[in-house]
Amino acid sequence: MPKLKRIGDLLVESGLVSRLEIDQAVQAQKIFGDRLGTNLIEMGVVDGEMMASLLSQQYGVPRVKPEELEKISKEALALIPAKAAHRLCILPLHKDKNQLALAMMDPSDEHVVRRIEQNVGMKVIAKIATEVEIRFFLEKHYGVPREMRHIRLMNQILEKRNRKEGTAPETDVLTSQLDRHLPPSEAIQYFFDKIKDLDRVPVRDPKADLTKHDLTPELTFLLLQVDGLSNLRDFFTASPFPRITSLRALVRLAKMGLLKFEEA
């Protein structure tokens, strides 16, 4: 198989993402793990639909349609055990005679393709899906629990898809306010420049008069939530908002002087 162009290069060449944003996503990947595309989605730089289309272009294979993921037959699921599907991050979609359509994050992984073909005795037809999509449907069809991070990201993707279809409200108040005052790229840059050590503890200024600031109830909630937390990981885990929204809120509150970061 010829050498594939990296997804980051495709994004930059398409003009959708800057090189700085790719570098920031790589840094996020080192800290939070998962695929580069997952971190770009979390940063708010690209959405799930855009990422799936670019991955299809990168690997030269068709992307999985949402309805294919929703309507996987029990017959197809029975071909691959849950543990194997989880470990390899794949999903059997449907079988047709001696062929099995398979959703994969990396269709270029010939070792996985050959292994599945040997185990099921069928030719594998690989299709591309994002990590967030596969983990969502691994839980739905196999009962494999997802991490909170993937739950939030899939909720974001579904909400955006529903808004396009006219079945969901526009962006929530907190996100829209942060969009006006603090774009995602600035929050990510500030994070890596100032507070990338996740052992640092956010501390609220007890003397701060919150009534003097233009804070939404959500921002006030996040500000008060930092009390008693030991580190930023606890903050992101406890926050009911997506990681990027919580990060942007932290940065804005820090710039307003309402909280600071101290060594643990």
Secondary structure as a PSIPRED ss2 file (coil, helix, strand):
# PSIPRED VFORMAT (PSIPRED V4.0)

   1 M C   1.000  0.000  0.000
   2 P C   1.000  0.000  0.000
   3 K C   1.000  0.000  0.000
   4 L C   1.000  0.000  0.000
   5 K C   1.000  0.000  0.000
   6 R C   1.000  0.000  0.000
   7 I H   0.000  1.000  0.000
   8 G H   0.000  1.000  0.000
   9 D H   0.000  1.000  0.000
  10 L H   0.000  1.000  0.000
  11 L H   0.000  1.000  0.000
  12 V H   0.000  1.000  0.000
  13 E H   0.000  1.000  0.000
  14 S H   0.000  1.000  0.000
  15 G C   1.000  0.000  0.000
  16 L C   1.000  0.000  0.000
  17 V C   1.000  0.000  0.000
  18 S C   1.000  0.000  0.000
  19 R H   0.000  1.000  0.000
  20 L H   0.000  1.000  0.000
  21 E H   0.000  1.000  0.000
  22 I H   0.000  1.000  0.000
  23 D H   0.000  1.000  0.000
  24 Q H   0.000  1.000  0.000
  25 A H   0.000  1.000  0.000
  26 V H   0.000  1.000  0.000
  27 Q H   0.000  1.000  0.000
  28 A H   0.000  1.000  0.000
  29 Q H   0.000  1.000  0.000
  30 K H   0.000  1.000  0.000
  31 I H   0.000  1.000  0.000
  32 F H   0.000  1.000  0.000
  33 G C   1.000  0.000  0.000
  34 D C   1.000  0.000  0.000
  35 R C   1.000  0.000  0.000
  36 L H   0.000  1.000  0.000
  37 G H   0.000  1.000  0.000
  38 T H   0.000  1.000  0.000
  39 N H   0.000  1.000  0.000
  40 L H   0.000  1.000  0.000
  41 I H   0.000  1.000  0.000
  42 E H   0.000  1.000  0.000
  43 M H   0.000  1.000  0.000
  44 G C   1.000  0.000  0.000
  45 V C   1.000  0.000  0.000
  46 V C   1.000  0.000  0.000
  47 D C   1.000  0.000  0.000
  48 G H   0.000  1.000  0.000
  49 E H   0.000  1.000  0.000
  50 M H   0.000  1.000  0.000
  51 M H   0.000  1.000  0.000
  52 A H   0.000  1.000  0.000
  53 S H   0.000  1.000  0.000
  54 L H   0.000  1.000  0.000
  55 L H   0.000  1.000  0.000
  56 S H   0.000  1.000  0.000
  57 Q H   0.000  1.000  0.000
  58 Q H   0.000  1.000  0.000
  59 Y H   0.000  1.000  0.000
  60 G C   1.000  0.000  0.000
  61 V C   1.000  0.000  0.000
  62 P C   1.000  0.000  0.000
  63 R E   0.000  0.000  1.000
  64 V C   1.000  0.000  0.000
  65 K C   1.000  0.000  0.000
  66 P H   0.000  1.000  0.000
  67 E H   0.000  1.000  0.000
  68 E H   0.000  1.000  0.000
  69 L H   0.000  1.000  0.000
  70 E H   0.000  1.000  0.000
  71 K C   1.000  0.000  0.000
  72 I C   1.000  0.000  0.000
  73 S C   1.000  0.000  0.000
  74 K H   0.000  1.000  0.000
  75 E H   0.000  1.000  0.000
  76 A H   0.000  1.000  0.000
  77 L H   0.000  1.000  0.000
  78 A C   1.000  0.000  0.000
  79 L C   1.000  0.000  0.000
  80 I C   1.000  0.000  0.000
  81 P C   1.000  0.000  0.000
  82 A H   0.000  1.000  0.000
  83 K H   0.000  1.000  0.000
  84 A H   0.000  1.000  0.000
  85 A H   0.000  1.000  0.000
  86 H H   0.000  1.000  0.000
  87 R H   0.000  1.000  0.000
  88 L H   0.000  1.000  0.000
  89 C C   1.000  0.000  0.000
  90 I E   0.000  0.000  1.000
  91 L E   0.000  0.000  1.000
  92 P E   0.000  0.000  1.000
  93 L E   0.000  0.000  1.000
  94 H E   0.000  0.000  1.000
  95 K E   0.000  0.000  1.000
  96 D E   0.000  0.000  1.000
  97 K C   1.000  0.000  0.000
  98 N C   1.000  0.000  0.000
  99 Q E   0.000  0.000  1.000
 100 L E   0.000  0.000  1.000
 101 A E   0.000  0.000  1.000
 102 L E   0.000  0.000  1.000
 103 A E   0.000  0.000  1.000
 104 M E   0.000  0.000  1.000
 105 M C   1.000  0.000  0.000
 106 D C   1.000  0.000  0.000
 107 P C   1.000  0.000  0.000
 108 S C   1.000  0.000  0.000
 109 D C   1.000  0.000  0.000
 110 E H   0.000  1.000  0.000
 111 H H   0.000  1.000  0.000
 112 V H   0.000  1.000  0.000
 113 V H   0.000  1.000  0.000
 114 R H   0.000  1.000  0.000
 115 R H   0.000  1.000  0.000
 116 I H   0.000  1.000  0.000
 117 E H   0.000  1.000  0.000
 118 Q H   0.000  1.000  0.000
 119 N H   0.000  1.000  0.000
 120 V H   0.000  1.000  0.000
 121 G C   1.000  0.000  0.000
 122 M C   1.000  0.000  0.000
 123 K E   0.000  0.000  1.000
 124 V E   0.000  0.000  1.000
 125 I E   0.000  0.000  1.000
 126 A E   0.000  0.000  1.000
 127 K E   0.000  0.000  1.000
 128 I E   0.000  0.000  1.000
 129 A C   1.000  0.000  0.000
 130 T C   1.000  0.000  0.000
 131 E H   0.000  1.000  0.000
 132 V H   0.000  1.000  0.000
 133 E H   0.000  1.000  0.000
 134 I H   0.000  1.000  0.000
 135 R H   0.000  1.000  0.000
 136 F H   0.000  1.000  0.000
 137 F H   0.000  1.000  0.000
 138 L H   0.000  1.000  0.000
 139 E H   0.000  1.000  0.000
 140 K H   0.000  1.000  0.000
 141 H H   0.000  1.000  0.000
 142 Y H   0.000  1.000  0.000
 143 G C   1.000  0.000  0.000
 144 V C   1.000  0.000  0.000
 145 P C   1.000  0.000  0.000
 146 R C   1.000  0.000  0.000
 147 E C   1.000  0.000  0.000
 148 M H   0.000  1.000  0.000
 149 R H   0.000  1.000  0.000
 150 H H   0.000  1.000  0.000
 151 I H   0.000  1.000  0.000
 152 R H   0.000  1.000  0.000
 153 L H   0.000  1.000  0.000
 154 M H   0.000  1.000  0.000
 155 N H   0.000  1.000  0.000
 156 Q H   0.000  1.000  0.000
 157 I H   0.000  1.000  0.000
 158 L H   0.000  1.000  0.000
 159 E H   0.000  1.000  0.000
 160 K H   0.000  1.000  0.000
 161 R H   0.000  1.000  0.000
 162 N H   0.000  1.000  0.000
 163 R H   0.000  1.000  0.000
 164 K H   0.000  1.000  0.000
 165 E C   1.000  0.000  0.000
 166 G C   1.000  0.000  0.000
 167 T C   1.000  0.000  0.000
 168 A C   1.000  0.000  0.000
 169 P C   1.000  0.000  0.000
 170 E C   1.000  0.000  0.000
 171 T C   1.000  0.000  0.000
 172 D C   1.000  0.000  0.000
 173 V H   0.000  1.000  0.000
 174 L H   0.000  1.000  0.000
 175 T H   0.000  1.000  0.000
 176 S H   0.000  1.000  0.000
 177 Q H   0.000  1.000  0.000
 178 L H   0.000  1.000  0.000
 179 D H   0.000  1.000  0.000
 180 R H   0.000  1.000  0.000
 181 H H   0.000  1.000  0.000
 182 L C   1.000  0.000  0.000
 183 P C   1.000  0.000  0.000
 184 P H   0.000  1.000  0.000
 185 S H   0.000  1.000  0.000
 186 E H   0.000  1.000  0.000
 187 A H   0.000  1.000  0.000
 188 I H   0.000  1.000  0.000
 189 Q H   0.000  1.000  0.000
 190 Y H   0.000  1.000  0.000
 191 F H   0.000  1.000  0.000
 192 F H   0.000  1.000  0.000
 193 D H   0.000  1.000  0.000
 194 K H   0.000  1.000  0.000
 195 I C   1.000  0.000  0.000
 196 K C   1.000  0.000  0.000
 197 D C   1.000  0.000  0.000
 198 L C   1.000  0.000  0.000
 199 D C   1.000  0.000  0.000
 200 R C   1.000  0.000  0.000
 201 V E   0.000  0.000  1.000
 202 P E   0.000  0.000  1.000
 203 V E   0.000  0.000  1.000
 204 R E   0.000  0.000  1.000
 205 D C   1.000  0.000  0.000
 206 P C   1.000  0.000  0.000
 207 K C   1.000  0.000  0.000
 208 A C   1.000  0.000  0.000
 209 D C   1.000  0.000  0.000
 210 L H   0.000  1.000  0.000
 211 T H   0.000  1.000  0.000
 212 K H   0.000  1.000  0.000
 213 H C   1.000  0.000  0.000
 214 D C   1.000  0.000  0.000
 215 L C   1.000  0.000  0.000
 216 T C   1.000  0.000  0.000
 217 P H   0.000  1.000  0.000
 218 E H   0.000  1.000  0.000
 219 L H   0.000  1.000  0.000
 220 T H   0.000  1.000  0.000
 221 F H   0.000  1.000  0.000
 222 L H   0.000  1.000  0.000
 223 L H   0.000  1.000  0.000
 224 L H   0.000  1.000  0.000
 225 Q H   0.000  1.000  0.000
 226 V C   1.000  0.000  0.000
 227 D C   1.000  0.000  0.000
 228 G C   1.000  0.000  0.000
 229 L C   1.000  0.000  0.000
 230 S C   1.000  0.000  0.000
 231 N C   1.000  0.000  0.000
 232 L H   0.000  1.000  0.000
 233 R H   0.000  1.000  0.000
 234 D H   0.000  1.000  0.000
 235 F H   0.000  1.000  0.000
 236 F H   0.000  1.000  0.000
 237 T H   0.000  1.000  0.000
 238 A H   0.000  1.000  0.000
 239 S C   1.000  0.000  0.000
 240 P C   1.000  0.000  0.000
 241 F C   1.000  0.000  0.000
 242 P C   1.000  0.000  0.000
 243 R H   0.000  1.000  0.000
 244 I H   0.000  1.000  0.000
 245 T H   0.000  1.000  0.000
 246 S H   0.000  1.000  0.000
 247 L H   0.000  1.000  0.000
 248 R H   0.000  1.000  0.000
 249 A H   0.000  1.000  0.000
 250 L H   0.000  1.000  0.000
 251 V H   0.000  1.000  0.000
 252 R H   0.000  1.000  0.000
 253 L H   0.000  1.000  0.000
 254 A H   0.000  1.000  0.000
 255 K H   0.000  1.000  0.000
 256 M C   1.000  0.000  0.000
 257 G C   1.000  0.000  0.000
 258 L C   1.000  0.000  0.000
 259 L E   0.000  0.000  1.000
 260 K E   0.000  0.000  1.000
 261 F E   0.000  0.000  1.000
 262 E E   0.000  0.000  1.000
 263 E C   1.000  0.000  0.000
 264 A C   1.000  0.000  0.000
